[in-house]
Amino acid sequence: MENKIKFTDEDGMEVEFTVIEQTKINGKNYLLVAEEDESDEDETIAYILKDVSGEQDAEALYEMVEDDMELDSVSKIFEELLGEDEALV
């Protein structure tokens, strides 16, 4: 069974992602998610989301990782988790 999550982008548009993998680094939860490109079924766009929820939040709140150093380090961890066959581009 595939895990799906809904994400609201900065324009208020709701996007549905498939969760590929998840990990916890330094007490923060990260998700590797994918969005299928409807114009090309063979192409998948992947993103890394970070849990920014507070203890008082009833639901998890995620934001896209945009910091280049953080993105690079978390990407490497996901590549190790997935193995070389599914390396991130």
C-alpha positions in Angstrom: 0.0 0.0 0.0 1.4 3.4 -1.0 1.4 6.2 1.6 0.0 9.5 0.2 0.1 12.9 1.8 -1.5 16.2 0.8 0.7 19.3 0.8 -0.4 22.9 0.4 2.2 24.9 -1.5 2.9 28.6 -1.1 0.3 29.5 -3.7 -2.4 27.6 -1.7 -2.6 24.8 -4.2 -3.0 21.3 -2.8 -0.7 18.7 -4.2 -0.7 15.0 -3.5 2.6 13.2 -3.0 3.6 9.6 -2.6 5.9 9.0 0.3 8.9 7.0 -0.9 11.0 6.9 2.3 11.3 8.6 5.7 14.0 9.1 8.2 14.8 11.0 11.4 18.0 13.2 11.6 18.9 15.2 14.7 15.4 14.8 16.1 13.7 16.0 12.9 11.6 13.9 10.6 12.2 14.0 6.9 10.1 12.6 4.1 11.2 11.8 0.5 8.1 12.3 -1.6 7.4 12.1 -5.3 4.9 13.7 -7.6 4.3 12.1 -11.0 4.6 14.4 -13.9 1.3 14.0 -15.7 2.8 15.0 -19.1 5.5 12.2 -18.9 4.5 9.1 -17.0 8.2 7.9 -16.9 9.4 11.0 -15.1 9.0 11.5 -11.4 9.7 14.7 -9.5 11.1 14.1 -6.0 11.1 16.5 -3.0 12.4 16.3 0.6 10.0 17.6 3.2 10.9 18.4 6.8 8.5 18.1 9.8 8.3 21.6 11.4 5.4 20.7 13.7 5.4 21.9 17.3 4.3 19.8 20.2 1.0 21.6 20.3 0.2 20.8 16.7 -2.5 18.1 16.2 -1.2 17.2 12.7 2.3 17.1 11.2 3.3 20.2 9.4 5.9 19.9 6.6 7.9 22.4 4.6 10.1 21.7 1.6 13.8 21.7 2.4 15.3 24.6 0.4 18.6 25.1 2.2 21.3 23.7 -0.1 23.5 22.3 2.6 20.6 20.6 4.4 19.2 19.3 1.1 22.6 17.9 0.1 23.1 16.0 3.4 19.6 14.7 3.7 19.7 13.6 0.0 22.8 11.6 0.7 21.1 9.8 3.6 18.0 9.0 1.4 20.3 7.7 -1.3 22.0 5.3 1.2 18.5 4.2 2.4 17.3 3.5 -1.1 20.5 1.9 -2.4 22.4 2.8 -5.5 19.6 1.6 -7.9 17.4 4.5 -6.9 19.9 7.4 -6.6 18.5 10.8 -6.4 19.2 13.3 -9.2 
